[in-house]
Amino acid sequence: MTESDRSTLFDQLFARTVQETLEEPGYGSWRSITAPDAVSLSFGFPYPESFPETALLESLGAVLEEEGSHALQYGGGEYVDSLREGVLEREAVHGIEATTDELLLTNGATHAIDGVAQTFLDHGDEVFVEAPTFMGTLSLFGNYGVEVTGFSLDDDGLDVSAVETALEERREREAPMPKLVYTIPNFQNPTGTTLSRERRERLLELAAEYEFIIVEDDAYGELRFDGDDVTPLSALDDEGWVVRMGTFSKTIAPGVRTGWLVGHEEIIEQISHISAGGTNTFTQSVLGRYFDAGHYEPVVEELLEAYEGRRDAMLESLAAHLPPGADWTEPEGGFFVWVTLPEGIDSGELLPEAAEEGVTYLPGSHFFADSGGERSLRLSFSHVTAAEMDRGVAALARATEAAMDE
Ligand SMILES: Cc1ncc(COP(=O)(O)O)c(C=O)c1O
């Protein structure tokens, strides 16, 4: 719906946070940035053939056969426990020793972040984020009417010393302190960068000193193609300052809408207590059976190989086509590359010409709470084939070169 055909009939009834965002484009409005013949490098979607349909069908059948009405009842059957165990085992692989009291299954990572926000945030509270960051989270924080401050990233992830300076400065002027610091430490969306071990340790020290919660969104942590795992913030934390979330959206399928939260048991209990409506226990049962049958790990192994190939193809295309002055990140995992265009090119202004040439992408400014990212853009290598990617990157290069000549 465009602004002009929006009725204003209910405006005065909407909640304050809704009223404040009425004139802003809603989350997902970027999906309308499409052109029928253009290659879409916008979507951070898994490629369709990656979905383990046969294994899911088999698991679904087994759950119904073995558990029947238990699996369909409120609370679900025993396969929900299998999923809890499966998640805890995967977390243990990354060094996280958690118990079932420290785990909450959710309807995806976004639902997990929402549970944290609902539990901790009041209107006007302060939240720190990476700039740029996942726009779904920016939009979610918008629902809570909080003040969001962004901190830049470099090749080692979030600039933790800038966070430290801001905290010191706020303490000195007795300004409000952040309640949450939201970070995507592995293969960040949108930049693909990974937060270094040293910075993780420092951030944790700051959390303990200034008493804020680190929200560790590890949506891509399972998808490392090269380099060594960096210990999760949660595994470094023995006091409880980290609340961590994961999701099966990238390793099984987004449609299963299943993820999890790991944190201090008091926090988990509060989040569980406050959340209405429950979670999708039937899907959790299917995934529990999927884990028990041993499907999870081999599927992830295949995904790693496939996404590594796609990442390599994207980097090769960028090196082959983009003009001098353009720069991009080289992620060790995940779905995204962050491209910075040559000086003087605005990625938002370039988009219509790029679409005409045959590619769409997400302009960098979408990932900032305030201004920023005008020269940058996010390209996803997760969804289209290597050949399509190459066509798309070549189109981006043509549009960029034309704009440089103007
Ligand atoms: C960093 C990050 N967190 C969370 C999500 C969403 O996860 P889910 O589909 O589990 O809600 C995404 C993906 O799109 C993401 O990039």
The ligand as a MOL file (V3000), in Angstrom:
LIG
                    3D

  0  0  0     0  0            999 V3000
M  V30 BEGIN CTAB
M  V30 COUNTS 16 16 0 0 0
M  V30 BEGIN ATOM
M  V30 1 C 21.1060 -11.7970 11.5190 0
M  V30 2 C 19.7760 -12.4140 11.3240 0
M  V30 3 N 19.0140 -12.7010 12.3740 0
M  V30 4 C 17.8160 -13.2700 12.2370 0
M  V30 5 C 17.3180 -13.5730 10.9850 0
M  V30 6 C 15.9570 -14.1560 10.8710 0
M  V30 7 O 15.8920 -15.4270 11.3610 0
M  V30 8 P 14.5330 -16.2110 11.4750 0
M  V30 9 O 14.1010 -16.5820 10.0930 0
M  V30 10 O 14.8580 -17.3850 12.2990 0
M  V30 11 O 13.5330 -15.3160 12.1500 0
M  V30 12 C 18.0760 -13.2850 9.8670 0
M  V30 13 C 17.6200 -13.6150 8.5440 0
M  V30 14 O 17.0770 -13.3400 7.7360 0
M  V30 15 C 19.3250 -12.6820 10.0330 0
M  V30 16 O 20.0820 -12.3480 8.9780 0
M  V30 END ATOM
M  V30 BEGIN BOND
M  V30 1 1 1 2
M  V30 2 1 2 3
M  V30 3 2 2 15
M  V30 4 2 3 4
M  V30 5 1 4 5
M  V30 6 1 5 6
M  V30 7 2 5 12
M  V30 8 1 6 7
M  V30 9 1 7 8
M  V30 10 2 8 9
M  V30 11 1 8 10
M  V30 12 1 8 11
M  V30 13 1 12 13
M  V30 14 1 12 15
M  V30 15 2 13 14
M  V30 16 1 15 16
M  V30 END BOND
M  V30 END CTAB
M  END
